[in-house]
Amino acid sequence: MTRWQRWPAVVLACCATFTAQAASHVFLVQNSGWMEPFYTDPASPYKALVTEVVQAAMAPGDALVLAAFNQGLPGAPSPRALLAQKGKPDRAKVRGVLDPLEVGRKPGGKAMADTDLGEAVGSAIDGALGGKPGLVWLFTNNRNSPNNDQATARRNREFYQLIHEGAAIRKALAFPLKMPVRGAQYSAGGLMVYVFAVQEQGARELDALLASGRLKQVITEMPARLKPLDQDTVRLVPARVENTPGVRYAVLPDGRLRAELDAGTSAGAPSGHAARITWRLENTMYPYTITAADISAQAALAGEVKPVALQTDAVRNLAPGKPQPLASSLTLPMANLPGKWSLAALSTAGSAQVIPGRIEVTLANQRLELSQAFRQRMAELFPGDPLPDIFTPPARIQGSRAVLPVEVRLQYGAGPLLAAIGGLFAVLAAAGALAVAATRGRKVVVSVDGEPRTLRTKAGAKTPLYNTAGDQVAELHTTLFGYQLANVREGANVQLAGRSGK
């Protein structure tokens, strides 16, 4: 039997109906021997918790597979599907398949089943999801013991290695929950709920779920981040901005920084306006403390990337939930902003043009350490468990990057547009006058051998002039601005008398 158990055909058939518009969930419920008190304690809230997480995590139209897992053996496949459907099931249906669930047994005996966390997660990704995006949920007491292996620390380490190095898992969170239970053979003080986002689409679905607040109504604990540890590790929140002449700064409700200025007096200036900004630098990597890191920042605005001058170039002991002040100087690239006579200004006259940008913060030579508060909490929930040491981040993660969106709003007045419109009308009027002049007929009086003649002509015409003998003696050239004689034969008596009127 391979490491990853194949899922029953009914599960694969259900998952084949997953669409890009709906999220796909796989809920893995551990029922190995180590979980005995969660099933036998009459006061155990384990199954009720699973039911409520399913209700909170799923939206109408989502698809799910709900499965029990321990360790797969011949004759006892794991995971084992309990429910598979497209569409959010109601509570009664979920409890209907969870209530009969008991601790799994090994085939041919009464020995309780062992646990293989990696097998369950890998099978969910490769089998239930079929390599497609989705969310995999894992409910476990965090004791990984395939084949009754007592070296749970090593096995848990292998499990975390799967999480950190597995390319399919883009984001992973863990919710440590207090859940004291006592059974006939074992007792436990806590439960761990993991959620693994598979592929980038799965990560976006997890972010949207967290932002909705639905999950927080069931699990109030702050999630511990397992992956990624090199993205969005810190957050810059503008705390105080000193306005500069001609520029007004504001902090939007979503944390973005906005700079507003009048394009008529500020844009196109040879140098920028430097604003002193004090930020709150926040660590978003609970449960890790950034014990040390080199910090730098740059701003990308109006097609120009410039460094942001920071008060310090180092971060020390930045713990989650304990922000540190960080002063900086931000200069707007004024010379690159569209001027009041630009096409952008004319097209948005009387309103504001929004130019998006960003501030990028980079942490290099980063050293992470599990926070003491998290260690203490784990010791309370999982006494004697080596879990905190296993949460140690991979040594290769020594850098991270965070992005703060910013925007510049250029306010354009209507004056340039009105002037441009007036100029356009003037040009059109002049062009019309020229067109009339070019097409209007004219009368010109010329004298040939003393005989006056009246000719009809128009701009651009070349009219030949003949003497009484019928010989051409000259040409009358007519332009927009007058008349002139050309190609006059030697000895000919030809004179231009002028216009005779209309």
N, C-alpha and C positions, 0 to 999 in steps of 0.2 A: 504493500500500500504506500502511495506517495505521501509526502509531507502534507500536501493540501488535499483534503477530502473533496470529492465531487458532490455537488448539491443535487438533490432529487430533481427529476425532470419538471415537476410542478413548479419549483422555484425558478428554474431557468426560463420556463414559459412565461411566468409572471414578469420576470425582469426584462424579458424581451420587449415588453410593452412600455417600458420606461421611455419617456420622451424628454426632449431637451427643455421643454417648457416647464416641466414639473421636477421637483427634487426626488431623489431616490434614497431611501433609508434602509439600512440593515441594522436591526437591533439584536445584539448577541447577549443572551442571558446565561450566565454561568450556573451550572448545577452539578459541579464536581463535589467530591467528598469534603473538601475544605469549606464548602458553602453550607454544610449541614445545618448550622444554627440559623441561617437565614430562611431555611425551609421548615424547620421543626419548632422554632420558638413561636408560640401562639400570638405574641405581640409583634412579630417581625413585620416591618413596613416594606420589605423588599419588593414584593410583587406589586404592591400599590404604587411604589415609586416608579417602577418600570412602566406601569400603565399611564401614569401622569406625564412622564417624560415623552412617551409616544404621542400623547394628546398635545403636548406643548410644542414638540418638534415638528409635527406634520401640519401642512396646510392642505386645504381641499385640493384634490387633484394630484397630490404626491403619491408615491408608491412605496410600499414597505415589504420587507421580509422580516419576520420575527422568528428567531431561532434559539434553541437551547444548545449549549456547548459544554464540553468537558475535554476529553481527549479521544480522538477517533481510533477505534480498534476494529479488527475483522468481526463483522456481525453487529457492531455498534458504531455506526458512522457518527461523526461530529464535524460540524454543527448539524443539528436536526431541525428542519423547518417546522414551526408550529402554526404559522399563519403567513400567507403571501397573497397580496392583493394590490390592485391599483385603486387609490382613493383612501381617504382617512377613515379608519375603523372607529366605531364608538367604543366607549369604555367597557361596556358589557361584553363586546366581542373579544377585546384584549384580555379581560379577566377570565373569560370563558376558556381560553387556551392556556392561561398561566396558572389558574387555580389547581388543575390536576397535576401540574409539573412537580416532580419530586427529585431528590438527589439521584443522579445517575449511578448505575452499577456496571461493573465489568462483566463481560459475557461469561456465562457458565458458573457464576458464583454470587456471593453477597458482598464482595469487596466493593467499596465505593470507588467511583471513577476518578482518574487523575485529571490534571489540568494542563492544557497546552494553549496559552494565550496567543502565541505567534501563529499556530495552526489555524485558530479561529479567525483572526484578523485577515490572514493571507487568503483563506478560503472565501471570506466575504468579498474581498476585493476582486479576486480572480474568478470566483464562481458566481456568487449572487449578483454582483454588479457586472460581471462579464468584462471587466476592464474599463467600464464606462464611469463617468463622474458620479459622485454620490457621497453620502455620509454614512460612516460605520460607527455604531454606538456599542460600547462594551461595558457591561455591568459585572464587576468582579471584586473579590476581596484582595486581589493583587498577589495571590500566592500562585506562582507559576511552577508546577511540579509534574512535568510529563514523566510517565513511567515511574511514578512515586519518587521522583528525584527530590531529595531533601535540600539540595543546594539551590534553594529558591532565589538567593541573591544573584547567583550566576545566571540562572534561567531568566530572571527579570531583566538582567543586563542584556541578555540576548534579545529579549522582547523590545527594549528601548533602542537597541541597535537597529532592529527592523524598522522602527519608527523613524529614526534619524536618517538612516541611509536608504530607506525605501523611496524610490523615485515617485511612486504613485501617490504617496501621502504627502500633501502639500502643507497641511496645517493639522496640528494635533493639540488638543486641550484635555486636561484632567481635572475633574471635580472631586476633591476629597470630602466625603460626607460622614458625619457622625451617625452611626447606626449600631448601638449596642444590642447584641442578641446573644442568647445562650441556648444551646441545644444539649442533647444527651451526651455528645462526645466532645464538642468543641464550643468555644465562645469567641466572639469577635466584637470589636469596638467601632469599626468603621467600614465603609464601602467606597470603592473608587468607580466613578463613571467617566469613561473616556469617550471622546468623539474625534474621529479621524476624517478629515476632508480629503477626498480622493480627486486628484487633478485640479486644475485651476477653477473649473466650473464648480466643483465641490467646495472649494475654499470661498468662492463668492456666495454660495448658498449658505455656508456656515456664518459668514459675516452678516448676511442679511437676517438670518435667524437671531443672532445675538443682538443686532440693532433693533429688532422688533420688540424685544423685551418679553416675549412669550416664555422663553426658557427660564428667565429669572423669577417668574411667578411660581416655579416649582423648585428650582435649585437656586438658593440665594447666595451660596458660597461663590467667591471669586474663583474663576478657573485658573489653574496653573498651566502655563504655556510650555509645551514640549517642543513644538516646531511651528514656524521657523524661529530661529534665534539670531538671524542676521538681517531681518527686515522689520521695519516699524518698531524698533526696540526702544526708541525714545520719542517723545512728543514735545514740540515747542508750542507753548501757549503764550501769546502776547499778553503781558501783564500791565505794561505802562509804555506809552509812546509819546515822545515829545515832538509836537508838530513843528514843522519848519515853514518859513515864509512861502506861501503859495501852495502848500501841500497840507491836506487834512487826512489824518490817519484814523481808522476805526477798526475794531475787532468785531467780526460778524459772529452770530450765534453759533455757527459750526466751527469757530476757531480760526477761520481764515483772516488774513490781514488785508485790509483794503486801503489803498492810497488814492485820494481824490485830488485832482488839480485842474485848474483852468488852462486849457490848451492855448488860449490866446496870450497868456502872459508867461507860461512856464514851459510848454513844449518847444522843442527846438533849441533850448538853451545849450550853450557849449559845455556846461558842466552840470552834474546832477545835484540834487538836494540830499544831503546826508541827514538821516533821522536817527536819533538815539532811541533804541528799543530795548526794554528790559523784558526778558522772557522768563517763563517758568519752564525749566527743563525737567521733564517727567520721565521716569522709567516705566515703560509699559510691559516689561518682561517678568511679571510676577510668575514664579517666586524667586527670581534671581536678583541679586544686588550687583551692580556694575562697580566692582571694587576699583578699577582703574581703566582709563581709556584716553586716547588722544582725540580731541574733538576739533573739527573744522566745518565750515559752512560756506556755501556759495549760493548766489541768487541768479536765476535764469529769468530775465525779463526783456521783452521787446527784442528778442533775437540776440541778446548779449548775456554772457555768463561772466559774473564778476564775483570775487571772493567777498564774503561778509566778515567784517572785522569783529572778532569776538574778544571779550574782556579777558578770557582765559582760553588756553588751548588744551586743557586737561580736565578730566572728570574724575572725581574720587568719591567712592562709597555712596553712589547714587542708588538708594533703596526704593523699592516700589512704594508708592503712596507718600513719598517724602520728597517733593520737588525742590530743586535748587535754583536760585536766581542766576540768570545769565544775561549780561549786558552786551549789546552789540551796536554797530553802526551800519545802517543800510542806506545805500545810495541808489537813487533811481537813475537809470540811463536816459537822461533827458534828451540827449542829441538823437537818440534812436526813436523817440516817440513821434508819431505823425504830427506835423505842424498844422496850423489852422487853415492853410491853403491846400492841404493834401486831399486826395480823393476821399480818404476815410473821414476827414473832417467835413467835407461838403456833403457826403452821403448821410452823415449823422447830425447835421446841423440842428441846434436846439435841443439836443439830447446828449447822452454820454456814450462814448465808446469804451467797452470793457476789454482790457488787454490782460489775458491770464498769464500767470507765471508761477514760479515755485521757489522755495528755499530748500535746499538739500543739506542735510546734516549727516556727516560721516564720522563714525567712531572707528578708530584704528587701534591696533594693539590692545584689544578689549579683553579684560579678564572678568569672568563671571563667577559668582559664588552664591550658593543656595542661601536664601535669607534665613536668619535665625528664627524669625517668627514662623516660617513654614516648617522648619525642622521641629520646633516645639509642637506645632499642631499635628504633624505626622506622628510624633512620639506619643501624643495623646490618643490618636485614632488607631494607630497600628503599633502598639508597644512591642519593642524587640524586633520590629521589622526593619530590614536594611534599606527601605525605600528611599530615604533622603539621599544616601550616597549614590543610588542609581540615577537620581535626577541630575547628577553632575553633567553639565553640557559637554558635548564633544570638544576636544582640544582644538580641532581645526577651525572652530568658529571664533575668530579673533577680530572680526570686523562686522559692522552693520551700517545700515543707511535708513534714514527717515526723510520724509518729504512733507513740507508744509505748503499747501496751496496759497497763493497770494494773487491779488488782482489790482490793476491800476485802472482807475476810471478817469478818462479825459473828458472834461465838459467843454463842448464846443458851442459857441454862440451862433446866432443866425446871421450876423453881420457879413462874414465872408461869403456865405451862400447867396445873400441878397446882392452883394457886390458882384458876385460871379454871374448871377442871373441878369443884372443890369448890363454888365459887359457883354453878355451873350446877345441881349436884345440890340445893343448898339452895333455889334458885329453883323447881326442879321439885317439891321436897317441899312447899314452901309453896303452890304452885299446886294440888297434889293435895289438900292439906288444905282449901283453899278450895272445890275442886270437891265434896269430900265434904260439907262444911258446906252448900253450896248445894243439894244434892240430897237431903239427909237429912230425913226427916219429923220433926215436932216436935208435942208436946202442950202446949197453953196453957190455963190456967184463967182465965175472965173471969166477972164477976158482973153480971147485968142485972136491975135492980129487986130486988136482994138474992138472986137465984137464981143459984147457981154453975153454970157450964157448962164442959165440957171440949171444946176444939176441936183438930182435927188440921190442921196447916199446915206450910209450908216457906218458905225464904228467897225473898223476892220476891212472896209471895202477899198479896192484899188480901181479907180475909174480912168480909162484911157481918154485923152483929149486929142481931137483931130482938127486940122486947119480946113480951109474951104476947099483945098484940093483933095481932101480925104486922107492926108498923111497924118500918122500919129506923131504928135510933137511933144507930148508930156503925159504924166500920170498924176491923178489926184489921190493921195493917200489920206484916209480918214481914220482917226484914232478916237479914244474916249475923250481926249483932252483937246482936240483941234484938228487942223488940216495942214497939209504941206504938199508942194509940188515936187515930183521926182522924175528922173529920166528925161529932163527937158532937152530937146534937140538943139544943137548949136545954131544960133541965129534966129530961133523961133521967138515970137513975141507972145508970151503967155504970162498972165498975171493973176494972182489970187485976190479977188475983191472982198471976200468974206461971206458970212452967213446973210441970207436975205430974210430970215424969220422962219416961222413954222411952215 
